[in-house]
Amino acid sequence: MIYYLIAIIVIFIDQWSKWLIVKKMVFGESIAVIDQFFYLTSHRNRGAAWGILEGQMWFFYIITIIVIVAVIYYIRKLAKSDALMGWSLALILGGAIGNFIDRLFRKEVVDFFDFFLNFGFFTYHYPIFNVADASLVVGVILIIIHTLMESKKEKKVNG
């Protein structure tokens, strides 16, 4: 099924990019891609988003396995008849497995996309993330869009 191929591509790009960061950059090193906006920064995260639940690896192993099994179940159930849901779930599957590989083999997640917003009166340093994280977020956003579209269709049908 095409959706498993999408997940494999996400996993490959995620792991390859993390390998490059680990091999080519020193931990903490930051390279400006677009000065004052976008950097590649070699960072490690031993928790979940924004470092929450740091060091709780067994919790992440269990939750991730549950998520992977559930996503595979829903890909089999929904993706054949709904391409948007299939893409969404494929991105979530690839992202979940990408970060799971890091936690399993490195005991931490390699992060490197680093955005800094500075509008003079407002500055914000977004938490550093990776390809798997971006894939997870895009997958969830697509599910939200799908849900809103289905809700709108249902309202039209039901009056």
C-alpha positions in Angstrom: 0.0 0.0 0.0 1.3 3.5 -0.9 0.8 4.8 2.6 3.4 2.4 4.1 5.8 3.6 1.4 5.2 7.2 2.4 5.9 6.3 6.0 9.1 4.5 5.0 10.2 7.6 3.0 9.6 9.8 6.1 11.6 7.4 8.3 14.5 7.4 5.8 14.6 11.2 5.4 14.3 11.6 9.2 17.0 9.1 10.1 19.4 10.3 7.3 19.0 13.9 8.4 19.6 13.0 12.0 22.7 11.0 11.1 24.1 13.9 9.2 23.6 16.2 12.1 25.2 13.8 14.5 28.2 13.1 12.2 28.8 16.6 10.8 28.0 18.9 13.8 29.1 19.2 17.3 26.4 19.1 20.0 25.2 22.6 20.5 26.7 23.9 17.3 24.4 26.2 15.3 24.6 27.1 11.6 22.6 30.1 10.3 20.6 29.2 7.2 18.6 32.4 7.3 20.2 34.7 9.8 18.0 35.8 12.7 15.3 33.3 11.5 16.3 29.8 10.7 19.3 27.8 12.0 20.4 24.2 12.0 21.3 23.5 15.6 22.6 20.2 16.9 20.3 19.5 19.9 19.2 16.4 21.8 15.9 15.8 23.6 15.4 13.0 26.2 11.7 13.8 26.6 8.7 14.6 24.4 7.7 17.9 22.9 9.5 20.8 24.6 11.4 18.3 26.8 8.4 17.2 28.9 8.6 13.9 30.7 12.4 13.9 30.2 14.0 10.5 30.9 10.8 8.5 30.8 11.9 6.2 28.0 9.7 3.2 29.0 6.7 5.4 28.9 7.6 6.6 25.4 8.3 3.0 24.2 4.8 1.8 25.4 2.9 4.9 24.1 4.7 4.8 20.7 4.0 1.1 20.2 0.3 1.7 21.0 0.3 4.6 18.6 2.0 2.6 15.8 -0.4 -0.3 16.2 -3.4 2.0 16.2 -2.2 3.9 13.2 -1.6 0.7 11.2 -5.1 -0.5 12.2 -6.6 2.8 10.9 -4.5 2.8 7.7 -5.9 -0.7 7.0 -9.5 0.4 7.9 -9.8 3.9 6.5 -7.0 4.6 3.9 -8.4 2.5 1.1 -11.5 4.7 0.8 -10.0 8.0 2.0 -6.7 9.3 0.5 -6.5 12.4 2.8 -6.8 10.1 5.9 -4.3 7.7 4.4 -1.7 10.5 3.9 -2.4 11.8 7.4 -1.9 8.4 9.0 1.2 7.7 6.9 2.9 10.9 8.0 2.0 10.1 11.7 3.3 6.6 11.3 6.6 7.7 9.8 7.1 10.4 12.4 6.3 8.1 15.3 8.7 5.4 14.1 11.4 8.0 13.3 11.5 9.3 16.8 11.0 5.7 18.2 14.2 4.6 16.5 16.1 7.5 18.1 14.7 6.7 21.6 15.4 3.0 21.2 19.0 3.2 19.9 20.2 6.6 21.1 18.1 7.0 24.3 17.4 10.6 23.1 15.9 12.3 20.0 18.1 14.3 17.7 16.6 17.7 16.9 18.0 20.4 14.6 15.4 22.7 12.9 15.7 25.9 14.9 13.5 28.9 14.3 13.8 32.3 15.9 11.1 35.0 15.3 12.2 38.6 15.9 9.8 41.4 15.0 11.5 43.9 17.3 8.5 44.3 19.6 8.0 40.5 19.7 10.5 37.7 19.8 10.0 33.9 20.0 12.4 31.0 19.9 10.4 28.0 18.7 11.5 24.7 20.3 14.0 22.8 18.1 12.5 19.9 16.2 13.2 17.3 13.5 11.7 15.7 10.3 9.8 13.2 12.4 8.2 15.9 14.5 7.3 17.9 11.5 5.7 14.8 9.9 3.7 14.2 13.0 2.4 17.8 13.2 1.5 17.8 9.5 -0.3 14.5 9.9 -2.3 15.8 12.8 -3.2 19.0 10.9 -4.4 17.0 8.0 -6.6 14.9 10.3 -8.1 18.1 11.7 -8.7 19.4 8.1 -10.3 16.1 7.2 -12.5 16.2 10.3 -13.6 19.7 9.5 -14.4 18.8 5.8 -16.3 15.7 6.8 -18.3 17.8 9.4 -19.1 20.3 6.7 -20.3 17.5 4.3 -22.4 16.0 7.0 -24.1 19.4 7.8 -24.9 19.8 4.1 -26.4 16.3 3.9 -28.4 16.7 7.1 -29.6 20.2 6.4 
